[in-house]
Amino acid sequence: MATEVLVPTLGESITEATLGEWLKQPGEAVAADEPIASLETDKVSVEVPAPVAGVMGAHAVQPGDTVSVGAMIATIDAGGAGSAPAPKADAPKQEAAPARAAPAAPAQQAPAAADANVDAAALSPSVRRAILEHGVDPAKVKGTGRDGRITKEDVVAAASDKSAAAAPAAAPATVAPAASASPARKEERVKMTRLRQTIARRLKEAQDTAALLTTFNDVDMTAVIEARAKYKDLFEKKHGVRLGFMGFFVKAATMALKDIPSVNASIEGDEIVYRDYADISVAVSAPGGLVVPVIRDADKLSVAGVEKTIGDFGKRAKEGTLKMDEMKGGTFTISNGGVFGSLMSTPIINPPQSAVLGLHRIEERPVVRDGQVVVRPMMYLALSYDHRLIDGREAVTFLVALKNAIEDPTRLLIDL
């Protein structure tokens, strides 16, 4: 008997979504509650679990299609579960010959791999686009996503490793580029995901409605790096989470927000809303792009509490299991482009918030200390803010307060 797979309830006011990818193909065995498809909404990706155990039936919709809550997207044959293992047992024998017959073509080798991640149909549109852009063989990419699936970050990392390995041979390779130039020219049109469309719309709205301005400062990371090196092992042993830099910055930001409340405020109509709490949005990387979950009452959390929350967000963002409610609200945003190597940027605020702090990579630079030129690990800080609400003096004062707390972490303990 066939059981219909329906689009689950997606959250308050969310009535439709876009099918991101199928995780199970027709004929494959599925277990009850096993994820069989992913859906992309305006805020986050969610997975559709199998309502029963059995064999995957026909797909009623394809990746990129818009589906409504309650709509049927596939069927599962509960009576055919016993026949599922047979195709899997025969698959290696059927695919082995083509793999040996054409060893020079990566596209022919991919189906023979044991890892399902290299099946092009199982890859998300963003991953397929990244594979084309970087020229990476998916069979050689190790997936770190849910169930070992390949993410866009995995493709970028593999491309970086490939570039580094090919660097010594770069000069000889330029002798005859014309022979391979034409076959390598490829294009692919991929419909924007709902999440990417929403990100684009909101960022453009921020530019259109807010009077955006960015101010910069730099911070000496010596004290934080020394503290982290000294206590990271004890910290991880006691709290079960690694001690990073974001915990320091979140705590420093909450202190600075108390000193400069307008940075934590927002404009609603002709009123300014001031808050006595700090819900910090942190940008984390997900396969479909950056998402911004919220650390509630961050001003009341310890550094360990902040690190645990961020670690959990990062893990579930990669798995696509962040909840809708975790993406809502937020009074101030911190975005760490430094993890991707950014030296400096001008981040865009996340409406209706009025400011966003951009962190960047740590780089050793010569600075003057007590009349002497010394080398210090420095980081540029960028604060983008809505000039309708926040004056330049307040923005600069906020950055200086944050800088002082990072350069002397003792201030975090005595609230200075």
C-alpha positions in Angstrom: 0.0 0.0 0.0 1.3 3.4 -1.0 1.6 6.1 1.7 1.6 9.7 0.6 4.4 12.0 1.7 3.0 15.5 2.5 4.7 18.8 3.1 4.8 19.3 6.9 3.8 22.5 8.7 6.6 24.9 8.3 5.9 27.5 11.0 3.8 30.5 11.6 2.8 32.4 8.5 4.8 30.1 6.2 2.5 28.5 3.7 4.8 27.3 0.9 8.4 26.3 0.3 10.7 25.2 -2.5 11.9 21.6 -2.9 15.6 21.8 -2.5 16.7 18.3 -3.2 15.6 14.7 -3.0 17.6 12.7 -0.5 16.0 9.4 -1.6 15.4 8.2 -5.2 12.6 6.0 -6.4 13.3 2.3 -5.6 15.5 3.1 -2.6 14.7 1.7 0.8 13.7 4.2 3.5 13.3 3.9 7.2 10.5 5.6 9.2 11.4 9.2 10.1 14.5 9.1 7.7 14.9 12.3 5.8 13.9 11.9 2.2 13.8 15.5 0.9 14.8 19.0 1.9 12.6 22.1 1.7 13.8 25.7 1.5 11.7 28.4 3.0 12.3 32.1 3.3 14.4 31.6 6.4 15.9 28.1 6.7 16.0 24.7 5.1 14.0 21.9 6.7 14.0 18.1 6.0 10.9 16.0 5.2 10.9 12.7 7.2 9.5 9.5 5.8 6.1 8.8 7.5 6.6 5.0 7.2 9.3 2.5 6.3 9.3 1.0 2.8 10.5 1.7 -0.7 10.6 5.2 -2.2 8.0 5.7 -4.9 7.7 8.2 -7.6 8.5 11.9 -7.0 5.5 14.1 -7.6 7.6 17.3 -7.8 11.1 18.2 -8.8 13.9 20.3 -7.2 13.1 24.0 -7.6 9.3 23.4 -7.6 7.2 25.4 -5.2 5.0 23.3 -2.9 2.3 24.3 -0.4 1.9 23.0 3.2 -0.1 19.7 3.1 0.7 19.0 -0.6 1.7 15.5 -1.7 5.2 15.4 -3.0 5.9 11.6 -3.2 4.7 8.2 -2.2 6.3 5.4 -0.2 5.4 1.7 -0.9 5.2 0.1 2.6 4.6 -3.3 1.1 7.7 -3.4 -1.0 10.3 -2.9 1.7 11.6 -6.5 1.4 12.7 -6.1 -2.2 14.9 -3.0 -1.6 18.2 -4.7 -0.7 18.5 -6.6 -4.1 19.2 -3.6 -6.3 21.9 -2.4 -3.9 23.7 -5.8 -3.9 23.8 -5.9 -7.7 24.7 -2.2 -8.2 28.5 -2.5 -7.8 28.6 -5.3 -10.4 26.7 -3.4 -13.0 28.7 -0.2 -12.5 32.1 -1.7 -12.3 32.5 -2.4 -16.0 31.8 1.2 -17.2 34.3 2.5 -14.6 37.1 0.3 -15.9 36.2 0.9 -19.5 36.6 4.7 -19.2 39.1 5.4 -16.4 40.2 8.8 -17.9 36.7 10.4 -17.6 35.7 11.6 -14.1 32.1 11.8 -15.2 32.1 8.0 -15.9 33.8 7.1 -12.7 31.4 9.0 -10.4 28.5 6.5 -10.6 30.9 3.7 -9.6 31.9 5.3 -6.3 30.4 3.8 -3.2 29.6 7.2 -1.8 26.2 8.4 -2.9 27.4 12.0 -2.6 28.9 11.8 -6.1 25.5 11.2 -7.7 24.8 14.4 -9.5 21.0 14.0 -8.9 21.5 14.0 -5.2 23.6 17.2 -5.1 21.9 20.4 -4.3 21.8 23.2 -7.0 24.3 25.3 -5.0 26.7 22.4 -4.8 26.4 21.6 -8.5 27.0 25.2 -9.3 30.1 25.3 -7.1 31.4 22.1 -8.8 31.1 23.7 -12.2 32.7 27.0 -11.1 35.7 25.4 -9.4 36.1 22.4 -11.8 36.2 19.9 -8.9 35.6 16.1 -9.4 32.8 15.3 -6.9 34.1 11.8 -6.5 37.2 13.3 -4.8 35.3 15.5 -2.4 34.7 14.4 1.2 31.3 15.4 2.4 30.9 16.9 5.8 27.1 17.5 5.7 24.3 15.4 7.1 24.7 11.7 6.3 28.1 12.6 4.6 26.5 14.7 1.9 28.7 17.2 0.0 28.2 20.9 0.9 29.3 24.0 -1.0 32.0 24.6 1.6 33.4 21.1 0.9 33.7 21.9 -2.8 35.5 25.2 -2.1 37.9 23.5 0.3 38.6 20.8 -2.3 39.2 23.5 -4.9 41.7 25.2 -2.6 43.6 21.9 -2.0 43.6 21.3 -5.8 44.9 24.8 -6.5 47.7 24.4 -3.9 48.7 21.0 -5.3 48.8 22.3 -8.9 50.8 25.5 -8.1 54.3 24.0 -8.9 53.0 22.9 -12.4 51.3 26.3 -13.2 54.1 27.6 -15.4 54.4 24.5 -17.8 50.6 24.3 -18.0 50.4 27.8 -19.7 52.4 26.6 -22.7 49.4 25.5 -24.8 46.2 26.7 -23.3 44.3 27.0 -26.5 43.7 23.2 -26.8 41.6 22.9 -23.7 40.0 26.4 -23.6 36.9 25.7 -25.7 35.7 22.4 -24.0 36.0 23.9 -20.5 33.4 26.7 -21.3 30.3 25.7 -19.5 27.2 27.5 -18.2 24.3 26.4 -16.0 21.2 28.3 -15.0 20.0 27.5 -11.5 16.9 29.1 -10.0 17.6 31.1 -6.9 16.6 29.3 -3.7 13.9 30.9 -1.6 16.4 31.6 1.1 18.8 33.3 -1.3 15.9 35.4 -2.7 14.9 36.5 0.8 18.5 37.4 1.6 18.8 39.5 -1.5 15.5 41.2 -1.0 16.2 42.1 2.7 19.7 43.4 2.0 18.5 45.6 -0.8 15.7 46.9 1.4 18.3 47.8 4.0 20.2 49.8 1.4 17.1 51.5 0.2 15.6 52.5 3.6 18.5 53.0 6.0 21.2 55.7 5.9 24.1 53.3 6.0 27.5 54.3 7.1 30.5 52.3 8.2 33.2 53.2 10.7 36.4 51.2 11.3 38.9 50.5 14.1 41.5 47.9 14.7 42.1 45.7 17.8 45.2 44.1 19.2 44.3 40.4 19.7 47.4 39.6 21.8 45.7 39.3 25.2 42.8 37.2 23.9 45.1 34.9 22.0 47.2 34.4 25.1 44.2 33.7 27.3 42.8 31.3 24.8 46.1 29.4 24.5 46.5 29.2 28.3 43.0 28.0 29.1 41.6 26.3 26.0 42.3 22.8 27.3 40.8 23.4 30.7 37.9 25.2 29.2 37.1 22.4 26.8 37.5 19.8 29.6 35.1 21.6 31.9 32.5 22.9 29.4 32.7 20.3 26.6 33.2 23.0 23.9 36.2 24.7 22.4 37.1 28.2 23.4 37.0 30.5 20.4 37.1 34.2 19.8 33.4 34.7 19.3 32.7 34.2 22.9 34.9 37.2 23.8 33.4 39.4 21.1 29.8 38.6 22.0 30.4 39.4 25.6 32.4 42.6 24.8 29.6 43.7 22.4 26.9 43.2 25.0 28.8 45.4 27.4 29.3 48.1 24.8 25.6 47.9 23.9 24.7 48.8 27.5 27.0 51.9 27.3 25.6 52.9 23.9 21.9 51.8 23.9 21.1 53.4 20.5 23.2 50.8 18.8 20.9 48.2 20.3 17.8 50.1 19.3 15.6 50.2 16.2 13.2 52.6 14.4 9.6 51.6 14.2 7.5 54.2 12.4 8.2 57.5 14.1 9.4 55.9 17.3 12.7 54.6 18.6 12.6 51.3 20.5 15.3 51.0 23.2 15.9 47.6 24.8 17.4 46.5 28.2 18.4 43.1 26.8 20.7 41.9 24.0 19.7 39.2 21.5 22.8 38.8 19.4 22.4 37.5 15.8 25.4 35.6 14.6 26.0 34.8 11.0 26.9 31.2 10.4 27.5 29.3 7.1 25.0 26.9 5.8 25.0 25.0 2.5 22.5 27.4 1.0 24.2 30.6 2.2 24.7 32.5 5.4 21.9 32.2 8.0 21.6 34.3 11.1 20.3 32.5 14.2 19.9 34.5 17.4 21.6 34.1 20.8 18.8 35.1 23.2 19.7 37.2 26.3 23.4 37.0 25.3 24.2 39.6 28.0 23.2 37.1 30.7 25.3 34.2 29.3 28.9 33.3 30.2 31.6 33.0 27.6 31.0 29.2 27.8 27.3 29.6 27.3 27.9 31.7 24.2 30.4 29.2 22.7 28.0 26.3 23.3 25.2 28.1 21.6 27.2 29.2 18.6 28.7 25.7 18.3 25.2 24.2 18.2 24.0 26.7 15.7 26.9 26.0 13.4 26.4 22.2 13.5 22.6 22.4 12.9 23.0 25.0 10.2 25.2 22.6 8.2 22.6 19.8 8.8 19.7 22.1 7.8 17.9 21.6 11.1 17.8 25.1 12.5 14.2 26.1 13.6 12.2 29.0 12.4 12.0 30.6 15.8 15.7 30.5 16.2 16.0 32.8 13.2 13.6 35.5 14.4 14.3 38.6 16.3 17.8 39.8 17.2 18.8 43.3 18.3 22.4 43.4 17.0 24.4 41.2 14.5 28.0 40.0 14.5 29.4 38.6 11.2 32.8 37.0 11.2 34.1 37.2 7.6 37.6 36.5 9.0 37.0 32.8 8.9 36.9 33.0 5.1 40.0 35.2 5.0 38.4 38.7 4.7 40.8 41.5 5.6 38.1 44.3 5.6 34.5 44.7 4.6 31.4 47.0 5.0 28.7 44.7 6.3 25.0 45.5 5.7 22.6 45.7 8.6 19.9 43.1 9.1 16.6 45.1 9.3 15.0 46.2 11.6 18.3 46.2 13.5 20.3 49.4 13.4 23.9 48.1 13.4 26.1 45.1 12.5 29.7 44.4 13.6 32.0 42.8 11.1 35.0 40.8 12.3 38.0 40.0 10.0 41.1 37.9 9.8 43.8 38.2 12.3 47.0 39.4 10.7 50.4 40.2 12.2 51.2 43.8 11.5 53.8 46.4 12.7 52.4 48.8 15.3 54.0 51.3 17.6 54.0 50.5 21.4 55.8 52.8 23.8 57.8 54.4 21.0 58.9 51.1 19.6 57.8 49.3 16.4 56.6 45.8 17.3 54.6 43.1 15.6 51.2 42.3 16.9 48.3 40.1 15.8 45.8 42.8 14.6 42.2 42.6 13.4 40.1 45.3 11.7 36.7 45.9 13.1 33.9 47.4 11.0 30.6 48.8 12.4 27.9 49.5 9.8 25.0 51.5 11.3 21.9 53.4 10.4 22.8 57.1 10.6 19.2 58.0 11.1 19.4 56.7 14.6 23.1 56.4 15.5 25.4 59.4 15.4 29.0 59.0 14.3 30.2 59.8 17.9 28.1 56.9 19.3 29.4 54.5 16.6 33.0 55.4 17.3 32.5 55.2 21.1 30.9 51.8 20.7 33.9 50.4 18.7 36.4 51.9 21.2 34.6 50.3 24.1 34.6 46.9 22.4 38.3 47.4 21.4 39.2 48.1 25.0 37.4 45.1 26.3 39.1 42.8 23.8 42.6 44.2 24.4 42.1 43.9 28.2 39.8 40.9 28.8 39.9 41.7 32.5 37.3 44.4 31.8 34.8 41.6 30.9 35.1 40.2 34.4 34.7 43.6 36.3 32.2 45.1 33.8 34.3 48.1 32.7 
